Amino acid sequence: MNSFSVRNVNQIYGEGTAKVHVLHDVNFEAEPGTLSLIMGPSGSGKSTFLTIIGGLLTPTSGHVEVNGVDYAKRSKKERDQMRLDAIGFVLQTYHLLPYLTVADQFKLVDKVKPEGNLSARALDDVLETLDIKSLMHKFPNELSGGQQQRVAIARALYPDPSIILADEPTAALDSARVTVVAKLLKDLAVKHHKSVIVVTHDTRLINAADHVYEMTDGYLTKQS
Ligand SMILES: Nc1ncnc2c1ncn2[C@@H]1O[C@H](COP(=O)(O)OP(=O)(O)OP(=O)(O)O)[C@@H](O)[C@H]1O
């Protein structure tokens, strides 16, 4: 079974003279055990695509199936549950809650999803890999951009999702950290059999990728 099957997706924002056709008949598949990159210039539709496959936006037309289930055939409540159970998001704005310490960001996940999260030991491994163990008592505004980005990655991985969707997960990281994050994403795909989809401008991630797609003016093409 494919984690994702996207068929003939179109997205149009606005109406009349303000109408913008952002995605054109997009088709895409992603299987468990693979890391796919979506590359392309700013404004080409990459984030819109990620938002649609993550079930956060219903496309103007077309179908998105996640683990064989069509979003369109589910109620909003069921879609929310599917997202909670299956998808880990790493978004451009890190969405860390300003009034919670790093440790409490993870505890909040436990409240929303009490079961099926990483064991304390597995979480410890992730924190160690991302070199953020010493930051647990800090608040987001005490962290650098790169530290916040790594905390956001760890938090997305904590619920142990089968699918990981990441929007520019390395934008705030230096080269050494990019290598660490690229290896982590690759290991999640290969060793943990997850489907990892990354929107990025970062050509340093290409070596880790199984498939590379290019988004140009809303048209998605497979490069490798
Ligand atoms: N809610 C919206 N309403 C109207 N237009 C939008 C909306 N969201 C995005 N757009 C437009 O759709 C186009 C694609 O935007 P999108 O953010 O998907 O591109 P992107 O490739 O992710 O860009 P970037 O790399 O800069 O994040 C842009 O022209 C943008 O202005």
The ligand as an ORCA input file, in Angstrom:
! r2SCAN-3c Opt
* xyz 0 1
  N      -4.271     31.359      1.075
  C      -3.829     31.851     -0.095
  N      -4.601     32.694     -0.812
  C      -4.210     33.173     -2.009
  N      -3.029     32.868     -2.585
  C      -2.217     32.022     -1.918
  C      -2.572     31.478     -0.643
  N      -1.559     30.673     -0.224
  C      -0.616     30.725     -1.183
  N      -1.003     31.533     -2.209
  C      -0.267     31.802     -3.448
  O      -0.030     30.549     -4.074
  C       1.260     30.524     -4.668
  C       2.051     29.333     -4.142
  O       2.361     29.527     -2.759
  P       3.115     28.428     -1.888
  O       3.294     29.001     -0.525
  O       2.411     27.149     -2.010
  O       4.525     28.360     -2.662
  P       5.924     27.752     -2.191
  O       6.486     27.084     -3.394
  O       5.737     26.915     -0.972
  O       6.751     29.048     -1.823
  P       7.916     29.233     -0.710
  O       9.054     28.350     -1.162
  O       8.217     30.697     -0.808
  O       7.339     28.817      0.612
  C       1.898     31.867     -4.378
  O       1.703     32.696     -5.516
  C       1.116     32.381     -3.205
  O       1.091     33.785     -3.198
*
